[in-house]
Amino acid sequence: VTPITTEKPRPASTRRPGRRRRFSVTTPSWLFAAPALLVYALVVLYPAISGVFYAFTDWSGIGEDMSFVGLANFRTLLGDEQAMGSIGNTLLLTLAIVAVQNGIGLLLALGVHAKLKSRALLRVIFFAPVVVSPVMVAFLWKYIYNPDPSAGLNGLLGLDVNWLGDPSVALWSVAGMVVWQYAGYSMVIFLAGLEGVPKELHEAAMIDGAGTVQRFRYVTWPLLAPALTINMMLSTIGGLKLFDQIFATTNGGPGYATETLSTVLYKQAFVFGKFGYSTAIALVLALFVAAVSLVQVYYLRNREVTA
Amino acid sequence: VAAAATACSTRPDTAATTGGQGATTELKFVGVADQKAPMDSLLAAYQQAKPSVRINASFAPTDQVQTSVRTQLGAGNAPDLHVVYPGSGSAMSMTQIGQAGLLADLSAQPWTQTIPAGFKPAFQLDGKTYIYSAGSSVIGAVYNKKAFEKAGVEAPPATWTEFLAVCDKLKKAGVTPIALGAQTPWVTQLITYALVPSTVYAKDPTFDDKQLAGQATFAGSGWRQAMEMYLELQKRGFFNDKPNGTTFEQQISMVATGKAAMAIQVSAVLPDFRKAASSPDDLSMFPVPGADDAASVWIPAGVVVGLGASAKGKNVEEAKAFIDFLGKQENINAWAKAIAAIPLTQDASSAIDPAVESFLPFTKDRAVPFMDQRWPNAEVQPVHFAVVQELLAGKATIDEALKKMDEAYQK
């Protein structure tokens, strides 16, 4: 977008070392971040890390009765049919959300990046669901997913689907609701990426005779890699720890059809009163999310290129 | 303690009549949404009776209140008074919190002496009373009188065969016989709860004790018959379409508007049905007959959700004094009336809601507490919810369902 991008590559030898000699780039940025980091450490890191201790106990959440049980909670987890089943649901849900949300997000971004008159308005409309609380969205979708053939989505599409009540459909209904809410979020990140693709590359490609599809395939797509990395990572993390939307719509049901690791660990803690076991599940979930994200970032970063 | 408590209360005392004793003790109460109606009027009465104590009450739905109060209990900053569930089958139950030493002992209060013997397990742990509750509610069929009239049903059924015949008649008249909102988890259990007293406890009133001793199981008892009857209702098309996709709120509106003729529900939510109906007199209740011999029909009658005083609070004595006030007969009556419950103890001024009158002949010796109130842990109930949804969806067999419940019971 900026017409002066051609001036960017400057002779590196003269300016960069000079800048570094005067002050280090990293020190002040850490200082600026310090107050926020301190609050984060106190409010998030400290409780999270101190919570790890409970994963090795049988604490009930109330009272002082507690004993150290070593790895017993983790062994229980391995033999817990319900928790293991929920891992499958969690992965399916995450896969669906990552693929569809980013696909739709990319299409929306390409759409509103085009020179449309109403594109500013459309951007706002597509992004609007993101700012609504997930629980509100879930309650709204409970109406949209009314099983009555004449109401809600069924009425609109002329279908007769038991959206949240049929165990083989419910998981995908939840995914659809999440995608509806967050596709706009992916769109905004892709849009930022699209804005960063230099015009002259497109112009050069056009002069070389590349069509729309080829320009997307060989110019836009490689340069969107950083946006894709961040979108994939955010939607994966969001999918793996999805809780609010499920809790407010199906609460894990019908039966166990939409039970995810997050709903299982919630129930273990607050419904069954097994805080120790619940913390163990939470710890496994946290490590799993961290591992998946790291692997993802490592692979996706490798395919990133710069303009 | 008193000084600290007064220092905390920053609000000016608006009750001008207190004169010299300007000091106000502020108590905090966290309750479940069902308790709002009775508590609002009783709190106003208490303010009159004892102006030096102000009670700050807040209410939330079951799931949220269980989460937040349990967290507060765990963190050691529980409210002075809070919701407690009778018996032992939930994470906020009298037994589970009482065992952790977090509930104040109420045994010295006069009303505890008159708790009916059959209800003692719901109120007491090791002979000490830890929970106040105003009475009991029953599970039965909430029905729309107009829908029954329209289909030509004259009297509520007294046996299972009659019950099926009534459903058939309603169905032929174009009315959904039974509205079922099984997407709302707790609604799933009510039909089994309505039937099990007849299929299990009428045959063996000591079933709970045997099950606790490991001598009886769900799979090897009348629970199987109750599940079969549940599914028979579905097979015959007596439920609304897609019960697993229907919520409690939709269930209420179906019966209130006459689109469906009845709902198997707990009497405590009767006020919700009445609010939704064009006239509250359209609705009444009858016991669900779970047997073909009218004499062996039993009903579920459970102690309604109550409250306890935090043993670790700063104002334990003031909190207990409020519960003592609630224990007076007139206040038991007032609370029971607000939620259409049968008062814990009765005197001449006790009013019984006409809708639950048909249950009274049963309450003496043909009633059993809600099943979960004697279950040993909080896991059996959610498993029951889940397996009923699976059965309704055709994703499980009765054998598998009962096996899962037995496994959860033995945890």
Interface residues (C-beta under 8 A of the other chain):
Chain A: S60 G61 I62 G63 D65 K142 Y145 N146 P147 D148 N162 W163 L164 G165 D166 P167 T250 N251 G252 G253 P254 G255 Y256 A257 K267 F270 V271 F272 G273 F275
Chain B: Q66 T67 R70 T71 L73 G74 S90 A91 Q96 I97 Q99 A100 G101 L102 A182 Q183 P185 D241 K242 P243 N244 G245 T246 T247 N377 A378 E379 P382 F385 A386 V387 Q389 E390 L392 A393 K395 A396
